């Protein structure tokens, strides 16, 4: 992504970085694959850096909206032809209390005005966000406010502009496209049932958070994970572990061992599988799978490495084998045929999944293909009104008690989800360790500590009286807003109450939790 931003910068784009931490990649970027000085030796990629208070994004966005309205920087034609709800939103935003906006965002009106001026001067803006927005209980309201600003500027369906959510894991978007969702629409289920000759269940399922609750409360007794490190990727590590241990059976389909395998139900299976980087040869020959990235681009993925054992089965083999063993001759679905030739699966996909017609041929060509997206492609919206819908959202501010901090969780450079490849973090200048907590120098002094002191992090949640502690963190002085702290995930997951996470989320690691520091 930083390379893409570098290219945009060279073409004259202006970049606004909104982040509680001053990330080295945005303010002192050097592309390791290019000679130094292509953009500039240690040059700031960001034209404006806004050190927003954790979870203060909604206030910032509404402040920008108020200024755009004041200046008349509205795409009237787009708003009138393609949206609804503008007047109610405009009335709400015009009435924002600037003192409250500054308090909630941690930014001055001058800083917010500078951002709004850049947006006003832009012919097209890409509105990009990642898990720093999505992983909050009020994240839906915040992201709706991002959409509001894109709508008011006419940045939907315009070349060089648009909404750009960055996912936290490869192929998360592809999972949803292919039906991995606990609330699939009836239209998808109708097509699936027609293709395979059965009636899919219509009752909605549960997401990650409610799955943990179901195990905890005895409403579920079987757990199966297709990849991943479920316990360490989920919040409230101790509670999640206790919930998993109540299962009658746990099954983990995994490419490598991880800590989740140590917490089991009464019966536990680990089913080793091939990774996507490994060659996959079945009865019909060498196979490939497909992936979808955050930009809705689908392409083929072929492994090139020899698997560590010829006895390893692919994920497709394992799922198809379990289905055949479970259903036997009670259904006519050709599980063995799909396992022998993944092209058969792609033929089913082409007939079931919208936008995937002629799936194999399009996915296998260089660069693959991009799925249809009505707002981008034709400025049409699959909403009840058929229009882009402005939303009105009140600003919420998380109150933090005296002598406490608001903690955000984050990942390091040498990290992919819960997998840690190294103990260095080029983003933030950290070497040889991960159990660190980033604090503003004034907070370090006010709390009676020194840079380098070791502390325990104690989570505070008014929903229960449980002690949640993450042990032995080193204090690191860092450029972060007063009253906030930052530390790495998943080491901080024990601090995050299950009930504090976003209920809509399938990657439910909250990005903010109130903590206090306890000397060791």
N, C-alpha and C positions, 0 to 999 in steps of 0.2 A: 504493500500500500504506500509506503514511503517513497518507493521508486515512482509510482504513478503520480504522487503529489509533486515529486521533483520534476517530472515531465510537464505537468500542468504549470508549475512555476516558471519553467523556461518559456512556456507559451504565453506568459503574461497573466496567468490567473492570480487572483488574490486569495489568500488562505487565512481563515479565522480558526484558531485552535481554542476549544473550550475544554478545560481540564483542571481539576483541583491541583494536580501536580504538574510542574514544569518539566515535561518529558524531553529528554535529550534529543530524541529523534526529530522532534518538531522545531526545536530552537537551536540545534547545533548539529545539523545533518551532514554526514559524509557517506556517500554511497560506496560500500566496500568493493563493488564490482566496476567502479569507474575511477579514472584518475582524480585526485583531489582537485577541487576548484572548478568542477563542471558547473555547479550552481554557485560555488564560492566556498572557500576553505572555512568550514565551520559556520556556514551561513544559516540564518533562521529560515526555515521553510515557511513558518507562519508570519504573515504580515501583522497579525494582531493576536496576542495571547490573552485569554480571559481566565484568570484563576478562580473559577466559580466555586462557591461553597458547595460541599457535597449535598446533592439533591436540591440545589438551588436553580436548576436549569429551567424549571417552569416559570419562575419569577423573571429570569433573564429573558426568556422568549416572549413573555407578555410585555415586558418593557420595550423590547425591539418592536413588537407589534404596535404598541401605543405610538411610538415615534413614526413608524411608517404611515400610520393613519394621519397623524398630525401633519406630515409633509405631503400627504396625498400620493404617496408612492404605492398606488394600488393599480393592478391590471384590471381596469373596469370591465373590459370586454370579456375577459376570461371569467371573472367573478359572476357577471350577469348571465353568461351563456352556459356555464358549466358547474355552478355551485349553488348551494342553498345554505341558509343559516348565517349569512354574512352580517346582517344588521344586528342580530343578537350578540354575535361575537364582538363586533365593533363597539357596541354599547358597553359591554363588559370590559374590554381592554382599554377603552378611553378613560375609564374610571379608576385605573390602577393607582394605588397609593405609592408614590415613588419612594417614600421613606421605607415602606414595607418591602418594596422590590429590592432596594439596596441591602436591607437587613437579610432578606431571604437568600439573595444571590451572593452576598459578600462582595459585590462590585459597586463601583460608583456610577452615578448617572452619566458622567463623562465617558467612562469606559463603554457602557452600553450604547451611548450615542455614537461612539466611533465605530462600533460594530454595525449599527443600523445604517450609518452613512455608507459603509462599504457595500452593504446589501442593496441599498437604494441605487447605488451606482453600477450594479451588476446587471448585465443583460440576461444572465441566466445563472442560477445558483444550484449547486449540488448540495443537498442537505443530508449529511452523513452522520450516522450515530452507531454506537455499538452497545455492549452490555453495561457501560456506565450509565446509560439511560434506561435500558430495559429491566434491570434487576433492582427495581424499587417497588414498593407496594403501590405507589401512585404513578407508576411508569406509563400506564395507558394514557393518563391525562397529559403527561409530558410529551409523549410522542404525538398525540393528537395536536398539541400546540405546534410542534414542528410542521405537521401537515397544514395547520392553519396558515402559517407563514408562507409555505410553498404555494398554497392556494391563492393567498392575497397577492402574491407576486406573479402568479401565472406560470409557476415553474413546474407544472405537470404537463407532460406531453410536448415538451419543448426540447429541441436538440441542445445538448450541453447543459442540461438542468435536470432536476428530478430528486426523488427520495431514494436514499441509499443506505438501507440497514445492513450493517456488517455482522454476520453471525459469529458465534463464539466457537464454532467447531465446523470442520469441513463436512459438507453434504447434509447439514441439518435441514437446509431448504429442500434438498432432494427427498429426504424422508417424508416431509409433509406432502410434497407433490404426489408421491407414490401411495399415500393413504395412511402414513403413520401419524395418526391424530385421534385423540379420544372422542372427538366430536365431528366426525366426517359428515358432510352434507348428504342429504338423501339422494341427490343427483349422482354422486359418486357411487353410493351403495347400490343404486338401481343399475348402473352400468356394470358394476362388479358382479352382481347377482345374475344379470342377463348373460354375461360372458361365461360364467362357470356353472350356471344352472342350480343355484341355491338361493335361499332368502337370507341375506346378511342380517344379523341382529341390529336393531335400531336404537337400543338403549345406549346412552352415552357411557363411555368408560371414565377413567380417572387419569389425571396427570401425575407427574413425579411426586409432588407434595402429597396429594391425596392417596397415592399408592403407599407411601410411607405410613400415613395415618391409618389406612386400611389394615396394614400388617400390624401396626401398634395396637389397634382396637380389636384384633381378632376377626376382622371381616374378610381377610384374605389369608390364604395359607400356602400359596405357591408363588415363587418368584423365579423368573427367567430373564437374564440379561444378555442381550446380543451385543457383546463388546462392552467396553467402558469399565469404569472403576466406580461403581454406583455409590458406595458408602462415602468415599472421599470426594466425590463430585457433588454430593448432596449436603444440605445444611444440617446443623444440629447433630454432629457426628455421633455422640453418645446415644441420643434418642434413636437415630437411624439404625445404629448397630443393634440396639435392643429390639427394635421392631423386626429387623431381619432375622434375628435369632428365634423369633416366635414361629417362623414358617415351618410347615411340615417338610417342605423340600425347596432347596435353592439350586438353580442351574446357571452356571456362568459359561458362556461361549466366548473364548478369549484367545487372543494372539500371543499374550504373555501373561505371566503371573502378576497379580497386583494385590494390594492390601485387602480389597473387598473379599478375596477368596478365603481370608482368615476368619470371616464372620459367616456362619452357616446356619441353616435350618437343621431339623432333625436328620434329614438326609441331604447330602450335598454332592453335586456333580460339577466337575470342571471339564468342559468339552473343548480341547484345544483345536484351533482352526487356522487356516492359512490367512496371512495378511494380504492386503490389496497389492502390495509390492511384489508378491511372489507369483510365479507362473502357475496357472490353473489349467490342467489338461484333463478333460472328461472324455466320455465315450465318443463324442463327435469331433474331438480335437481340442485345440487350445481355445480357451474362453476369454472373454473380457466382460467387465461390468461397466456401468455408467455412473457418473457423478454429476451433481448440479451445484454450482457455486452460488455465492450471494447475489450475483447479477442475473440469476435465472438462466445461465448458460449451461447446457448439457453436453458432455463429451465422453468418449470412451476412455477407459482406464485399464491398461494391461500391465500385469506384473512382469518383471524381468529377472527376478532373483529365483534361484532354486529353493524350494521349500526345505526346511530342516529335516523333514521326514516324508517319505512317500505315503506313509499311513495317515498324514494329516488330511482331513476333509475340508472342503470349502464351506463357507457359511451357507451357500445355497444347498449343498449336499446335506448338511446337518438339518436345516429347516425342512427340506423336502422329505428327508428320511423320517423325521419325527412325525410329520403329517401323515405319511404313508403308514407308519407303525400304529398311529393313533386311530386313523379312520378306516384302515383296511380297505375292504371292498364296499364300504357303505357309501362311497361317492366315486364318481367317474373321473375326477380330476387326475390328469396324468402327471403325478409328481415325479416319477422316474424320468419321463421325457423332458421335463423342465430341468432336472438335475443334469441330464446328459448333454443338453444343448441350451445354453442361456438365451439363444436366439428365439426359442419358443416362448420364453418369458417376455421378451421384448415384443413379440407379436401380440401377446395378451395386453401388454401396456398400451400398444398403439390403438387398441380397440376400446380401452377403458378410460385412460387418463386424458383429459382435455389438452390439446396442444401437442400431443405426442404421436400424431399420425406419421406413418412411415418411419417409425422410431429407429430401427436398426441402421438404416441407410443414412439418416441424418446425423445420428449420434457418432457414427464411425468415420464421417468425413473430417478432414483437418479442421480443427476449431469447433467441431460440433455444431450446435444450433442454439438459438435463444428462444425460450418459451414465450408464447404470447402474453401480453400484459395490457389489458384494455386502457387503463389511464395513460400509460406511456404511448401506446400505439395509436389510439383514436380519441383520447380525451373522453372516454366513456367510463362509467363507474358502476360496479356491481353492488350498489347500495339500494336500500328501500326506495329512495327517491330517484335513483338513476343518475344522481349528481354527486359531485364532491361535496362533502358535508363538513361545514365549520362546526366546531365543538366549543362549548363554554365550560371552562374548568376553573374552580377556585384554587388559589395558591395555598399549598400546605407547607408548613415549616415544622420540621422535627425539633422539638424542644430538648435541649441537652442540659442536664443539671450542672451546677458548679463543680469544678474539679473533675469533670468528665469530658470525653472527646467523642467526636463522630468519626468512626472508622470506616474507611473504604477498603475493599479487597481488590487485588489486582494480580496480574501474572507477570512473570519475568521474561527476559529475552529467550533464555534457554529452556522454554517450557511449552508443551503442547497439551492443553487441557490439564489433566492431573499428572501427566508424565513429565518428569523433571530430567532434563538432559545434562544440566550443568548447574554450578552454583554461582555463576557470574551473570550479571544483568547489565548489558551495555546501555539499555535505555536510561538507567538511573545511576550508573557508576558504582555498582555494588559488586564486590568480589568475594568469593569463597564463603558464601553463607546466605541463607534465606530467612532465618529467624530474626528479622529486623523489623522495627516499627519506625516509620518516617514521621517526624514531628517538626513543627515550626520552632525556631530557637526560643522565641518568647514563651511558648507553651512549656518547653522543657524547663526553663527557669521558674516559671510560675508554679509548676507542679513539684518543684524541689529536686529536680534531677539534673544530671549532666549528660552531655553527648557521650555515648558509649556505655552508659549504665545498662544493667540487665534488669528486666522487669517481667512480670506476668501480666497478661491482658485478661481482664475480667469483664465478661459481657453483662450488660444490664438490660433487663426486659421486664416491663411492668405486667406482662401477661402471666407470669408465674414467678415462683421464688427459687428456681433451680440455680445452682452455681455452675456457671459456664466459664471455664478457664483455659486459656492457651498459654503454655508455660515457656519461659526462658527466651525472651526477645531482647535484642540489643537496640537501644535508642540511637537513631541516626538523624542528625539535624538535616532538614531538607526544606526546599522552597515549596511550602504548602500553606493554604489559608489557616489563620488562627482558629483554634478550636477543633481542628480536624487531625486525623492520623491516617496512615496507610500501611498495609502489610500484605504479604503474599497469601494467595489462595493455593492449595487447600489447607495450609497450616492454620488459617483462621476460622475454618468451618465449624469447629466446636463452639465458637462464640455465637453463632447465628441461630436464633430460635426458629424452629420450623414454621411457626405461625407468623413470623415477621416477613416471610418471603412472599414474592408476587404470586398470587393464586393462579394466574393465567400461565405461569411459566413452566416450560419443560426443562429448563436449566436453572434450577431455583437457588442459585447462590446469591443471596442479597448483597448489594454493593454498599450498604451502610448499616451500621449497628453502633449503639452507644456503648462505650467501654470506659473503664477506669484503669489506671496503671497501679500495679501493686509491686512494691520493691521485693527483690528476691533476697 
